[in-house]
Amino acid sequence: MNRPPTSSSRSAPRRALLACAAVLALGAVGAARPPADPGRQQCGDPHSTEFPITSRIAGGPAGYERGGTPRIWRLELRNATGTECRAIHPVAVLADRGRALEPADFHLDFQDPGDGRWLPVRFERTDEAENVGVLDGGSPAPGGEAPAFPGFTVPAHGSVTVPLRLGFAGDAPEGPVTVNVTAVQKRGGDGAWVGESGDYTFAVGAAGADGGAATPSAAASPSRPDAAAHLEPPGLADTGDERPVFAVGAAALALLIAGTALVVGARRLNR
């Protein structure tokens, strides 16, 4: 696992743990595939203090209606380097202020750029009420084979727009929800954290709750956080009272062995 270089980002501990676990999850999901050539898979300079991928969430509504039609928004991945970046797997994290949101309360799909299929994102809930899912094309097939989706390829100095479709169940908890997306590049059995987005916060409510377009926070700083930085773990925007929490799911090992994409992280909820 390639660890990010030093930075003063306050989000370092949580996001670094998310990224490390994401790489483990991707390694488990992709175990049936032959190892990739590390040289061909390298994205950016591993010694650089800047992320090679700039991630930005855009076009999402300010609110979602419980039981309503799923709404489409997009994740923009922009490559700041002069080399193509392959096998990019975004990792989505959803957390609500009331800590009541569970994977059964919502569904997120992303569109495969190859054939236009909508592919589901499987989510796992951590011990501290974060719902985390890897855009890898779904769960492994019954025979143990990994999903066919190989990740996104972002051309040199180019960009890729990923449409996402998010909807909430009729009995989903109401209130503010925040989404953040981290970009991880899979490199054979290893991987690297290559980008992160700003936060997208919206409200979930009864009929008529879905308003106009939200204004997500600006894209996260391109600086790579230090996975070993001695900083207090921050929370997602406006989500709870300040206390450190470290979400390490007890079922993580079993799920990884089964080939399930599980990401565990740490963050402080500002309640």
C-alpha positions as CSV (number, residue, x, y, z in Angstrom):
1,M,0.0,0.0,0.0
2,N,1.4,3.4,-1.0
3,R,0.9,5.9,1.8
4,P,0.3,9.5,1.0
5,P,3.1,12.0,1.7
6,T,3.1,14.6,4.4
7,S,0.4,17.3,4.5
8,S,-1.3,19.4,7.2
9,S,-4.8,18.3,6.2
10,R,-7.0,17.7,9.3
11,S,-8.8,14.9,7.5
12,A,-5.7,12.8,7.4
13,P,-6.4,10.1,10.0
14,R,-9.9,9.2,8.9
15,R,-9.3,9.4,5.1
16,A,-6.0,7.6,5.4
17,L,-7.6,4.7,7.2
18,L,-10.5,4.7,4.7
19,A,-8.0,4.5,1.8
20,C,-5.9,1.7,3.4
21,A,-9.0,-0.4,4.0
22,A,-10.3,0.4,0.5
23,V,-7.2,-1.0,-1.0
24,L,-7.5,-4.2,1.1
25,A,-11.1,-4.5,-0.1
26,L,-10.2,-4.0,-3.7
27,G,-7.4,-6.5,-3.3
28,A,-10.0,-9.1,-2.0
29,V,-12.5,-8.4,-4.8
30,G,-9.8,-8.6,-7.5
31,A,-8.1,-11.7,-6.1
32,A,-9.3,-13.8,-9.1
33,R,-7.7,-11.5,-11.6
34,P,-4.1,-11.9,-12.8
35,P,-1.8,-9.2,-11.2
36,A,-1.4,-6.1,-13.2
37,D,1.9,-4.6,-14.3
38,P,2.8,-2.1,-11.5
39,G,4.6,0.1,-14.0
40,R,1.6,0.4,-16.3
41,Q,-0.7,1.0,-13.3
42,Q,1.3,3.8,-11.7
43,C,-0.7,7.1,-11.5
44,G,1.4,10.2,-10.8
45,D,4.6,10.5,-8.9
46,P,4.4,8.6,-5.6
47,H,6.8,11.0,-4.0
48,S,4.7,14.1,-5.0
49,T,2.8,16.1,-2.3
50,E,-0.1,16.5,-4.8
51,F,-2.9,14.1,-5.6
52,P,-2.8,13.1,-9.3
53,I,-6.6,12.9,-9.4
54,T,-8.9,15.8,-8.6
55,S,-12.4,14.6,-7.5
56,R,-15.5,16.8,-7.5
57,I,-19.1,16.0,-6.8
58,A,-21.6,18.2,-8.9
59,G,-25.2,18.4,-10.0
60,G,-26.8,16.9,-6.9
61,P,-30.1,18.1,-5.5
62,A,-30.4,19.9,-2.2
63,G,-32.9,17.3,-1.0
64,Y,-34.2,13.8,-1.6
65,E,-37.8,12.6,-1.1
66,R,-38.2,9.4,0.9
67,G,-39.5,6.8,-1.5
68,G,-39.1,9.1,-4.4
69,T,-37.5,8.7,-7.8
70,P,-33.7,8.3,-7.6
71,R,-31.8,11.5,-8.5
72,I,-28.8,11.6,-10.8
73,W,-25.6,13.6,-10.0
74,R,-22.0,13.2,-11.1
75,L,-18.5,12.6,-9.9
76,E,-15.8,14.3,-11.9
77,L,-12.4,12.8,-12.0
78,R,-9.7,14.9,-13.5
79,N,-6.1,13.7,-14.1
80,A,-3.5,16.4,-13.4
81,T,-0.6,14.2,-14.7
82,G,0.9,13.5,-18.1
83,T,0.2,9.8,-17.9
84,E,-3.0,7.8,-18.1
85,C,-4.4,6.6,-14.7
86,R,-6.1,3.2,-14.8
87,A,-8.1,1.1,-12.4
88,I,-9.5,4.1,-10.4
89,H,-12.1,3.0,-7.9
90,P,-14.0,5.7,-6.1
91,V,-15.0,4.9,-2.5
92,A,-18.3,6.6,-1.3
93,V,-19.0,7.4,2.3
94,L,-22.5,8.4,3.5
95,A,-23.2,9.6,7.0
96,D,-26.3,11.2,8.6
97,R,-26.5,13.5,11.5
98,G,-28.7,11.2,13.5
99,R,-26.5,8.1,13.0
100,A,-29.6,6.2,11.9
101,L,-28.9,5.7,8.2
102,E,-28.2,2.1,7.1
103,P,-27.5,0.5,3.8
104,A,-31.1,-0.7,3.5
105,D,-32.3,2.9,3.6
106,F,-30.8,3.9,0.3
107,H,-29.4,2.7,-3.0
108,L,-26.6,4.1,-5.1
109,D,-25.7,3.0,-8.6
110,F,-23.0,4.2,-11.0
111,Q,-22.9,4.1,-14.8
112,D,-20.3,1.9,-16.5
113,P,-18.7,4.1,-19.2
114,G,-18.1,1.1,-21.4
115,D,-21.6,-0.1,-22.0
116,G,-23.8,2.4,-20.1
117,R,-25.0,-0.2,-17.6
118,W,-26.1,1.0,-14.1
119,L,-24.1,-1.0,-11.6
120,P,-25.0,-1.2,-7.9
121,V,-22.7,-0.1,-5.1
122,R,-22.7,-2.4,-2.1
123,F,-22.5,-0.6,1.2
124,E,-21.4,-1.7,4.6
125,R,-22.1,0.2,7.8
126,T,-19.2,0.7,10.2
127,D,-19.4,0.6,14.0
128,E,-19.7,4.4,14.0
129,A,-22.6,4.7,11.5
130,E,-20.7,5.4,8.3
131,N,-22.0,3.7,5.2
132,V,-19.1,2.9,3.0
133,G,-19.1,1.4,-0.6
134,V,-16.6,0.8,-3.3
135,L,-17.5,1.5,-7.0
136,D,-16.4,-2.0,-8.1
137,G,-19.4,-3.3,-10.0
138,G,-21.1,-5.2,-7.2
139,S,-20.6,-8.3,-5.2
140,P,-18.6,-11.3,-6.5
141,A,-20.5,-13.9,-8.5
142,P,-21.6,-17.1,-6.8
143,G,-18.6,-18.9,-8.2
144,G,-16.3,-16.5,-6.5
145,E,-15.3,-14.6,-9.6
146,A,-14.7,-10.9,-9.2
147,P,-17.1,-8.4,-10.9
148,A,-16.2,-7.5,-14.5
149,F,-15.8,-3.7,-13.8
150,P,-12.0,-2.9,-14.0
151,G,-12.2,0.6,-12.6
152,F,-12.2,4.0,-14.4
153,T,-9.4,5.1,-16.8
154,V,-8.7,8.8,-16.7
155,P,-6.6,10.0,-19.6
156,A,-3.5,12.2,-19.2
157,H,-4.6,15.8,-18.5
158,G,-8.1,14.7,-19.1
159,S,-11.2,13.9,-17.2
160,V,-14.0,11.3,-16.7
161,T,-17.5,12.1,-15.5
162,V,-19.2,9.3,-13.6
163,P,-23.0,9.6,-13.4
164,L,-24.4,8.3,-10.1
165,R,-28.0,7.6,-9.2
166,L,-29.1,7.9,-5.5
167,G,-32.5,7.1,-4.0
168,F,-33.9,6.6,-0.5
169,A,-36.5,4.1,0.8
170,G,-39.9,5.3,2.0
171,D,-38.9,4.7,5.6
172,A,-35.4,6.1,5.5
173,P,-34.6,8.4,8.4
174,E,-35.1,12.1,7.8
175,G,-32.4,14.8,8.2
176,P,-29.1,15.9,6.8
177,V,-26.8,13.4,5.0
178,T,-23.3,14.1,3.8
179,V,-21.5,12.2,1.0
180,N,-17.7,12.2,0.4
181,V,-15.8,10.3,-2.2
182,T,-12.2,9.1,-2.0
183,A,-10.4,7.8,-5.2
184,V,-8.2,4.7,-4.9
185,Q,-6.1,3.2,-7.6
186,K,-5.8,-0.6,-7.6
187,R,-2.3,-1.9,-8.5
188,G,-2.4,-5.6,-8.6
189,G,-2.6,-6.8,-5.0
190,D,-1.6,-3.3,-3.8
191,G,-3.0,0.2,-4.3
192,A,-2.7,3.9,-3.6
193,W,-5.0,6.7,-2.5
194,V,-5.0,9.1,-5.4
195,G,-7.7,11.7,-4.7
196,E,-10.7,12.9,-2.7
197,S,-13.7,15.1,-3.1
198,G,-15.3,17.8,-1.0
199,D,-18.4,17.1,0.9
200,Y,-21.9,17.0,-0.6
201,T,-24.6,17.7,2.1
202,F,-28.3,17.4,1.4
203,A,-31.6,16.7,3.3
204,V,-33.7,13.6,3.2
205,G,-37.4,14.2,3.9
206,A,-41.1,13.5,3.1
207,A,-42.8,14.3,-0.2
208,G,-41.7,17.6,-1.7
209,A,-38.3,17.5,0.0
210,D,-36.2,17.4,-3.1
211,G,-35.4,21.0,-3.9
212,G,-33.0,22.6,-6.4
213,A,-29.4,21.8,-6.9
214,A,-27.2,21.7,-3.9
215,T,-23.9,23.5,-3.7
216,P,-21.3,21.0,-2.7
217,S,-18.1,22.2,-0.9
218,A,-15.2,23.0,-3.1
219,A,-13.0,20.0,-4.2
220,A,-10.7,18.9,-1.5
221,S,-7.1,20.2,-1.5
222,P,-4.9,18.3,-3.9
223,S,-2.3,17.8,-1.2
224,R,-1.9,14.3,-0.1
225,P,-2.5,13.8,3.7
226,D,0.0,12.1,5.9
227,A,-1.4,8.7,7.0
228,A,0.8,8.9,10.2
229,A,0.0,12.6,11.1
230,H,-0.8,13.1,14.7
231,L,-4.0,15.0,14.2
232,E,-7.4,14.7,15.7
233,P,-9.8,12.8,13.4
234,P,-12.3,15.3,12.0
235,G,-15.9,14.7,11.1
236,L,-17.9,15.2,7.9
237,A,-19.4,18.7,7.6
238,D,-22.0,19.6,10.3
239,T,-22.5,16.1,11.6
240,G,-22.1,16.0,15.3
241,D,-20.6,16.6,18.8
242,E,-16.8,16.4,18.8
243,R,-15.4,13.2,20.1
244,P,-12.9,10.8,18.5
245,V,-14.4,7.6,17.2
246,F,-12.6,4.8,15.4
247,A,-14.8,2.6,13.3
248,V,-13.3,-0.8,12.8
249,G,-16.0,-3.3,11.9
250,A,-15.8,-6.6,13.7
251,A,-16.9,-8.5,10.6
252,A,-14.3,-6.8,8.3
253,L,-11.9,-9.8,8.1
254,A,-14.7,-12.3,7.3
255,L,-16.2,-10.0,4.7
256,L,-12.8,-9.4,3.0
257,I,-12.1,-13.2,2.9
258,A,-15.5,-13.6,1.3
259,G,-14.4,-11.1,-1.3
260,T,-16.8,-8.3,-0.2
261,A,-15.7,-4.7,-0.6
262,L,-15.7,-3.3,2.9
263,V,-14.0,-0.1,3.9
264,V,-13.6,0.8,7.6
265,G,-12.5,4.3,8.7
266,A,-12.2,6.7,11.6
267,R,-13.7,10.1,12.1
268,R,-15.2,12.4,14.6
269,L,-18.9,13.2,14.3
270,N,-19.8,16.8,15.1
271,R,-23.2,16.4,16.7
